[in-house]
Amino acid sequence: MKTATLPSLRVDPQLRDAAQSVLQEGETLSGFIEASVRESIDRRRVRAEFVARGLASREAAQTTGVYFAAEDVHAELGQRLQQARAQVLNQKPMRVRG
């Protein structure tokens, strides 16, 4: 597959210094920028999917007339969170054979 380039970007020296100051060992500024762009793309896709699900849910509620009180939803989500935390805390650590 042929590679492509992103447009070059002029930034304040402080921004470049800040980016370089957080590089991990062996990481390049170009690699950091590429990873940041990929993460931003993923975050925007997830946000767009979230909004689409919300709009679909709103439309379904308007169509069916079935709505749920926020307090009930929060209570159910809180219960699910407690169950998930309990499950994680009750799991025994895996043994690694070497």
NORURZI-V841435 format. One line per field, one symbol per residue. ss: DSSP state (2 for helix, 1 for strand, 0 for the rest). phi: phi as a letter, one per 30 degrees, with the letter a starting at -180 (. if undefined). A space follows every 50 residues. Layout:
BEGIN
ss=???
phi=???
END
This chain:
BEGIN
ss=00000000000022222222200000002222222222222222222222 222222222222220000022222222222222222222200000000
phi=.dcbcdddbcbdeddddddddcddeidcdddddddddddddddddddddd ddddddddddddddicbbdedddddddddddddddddddddddddcdb
END
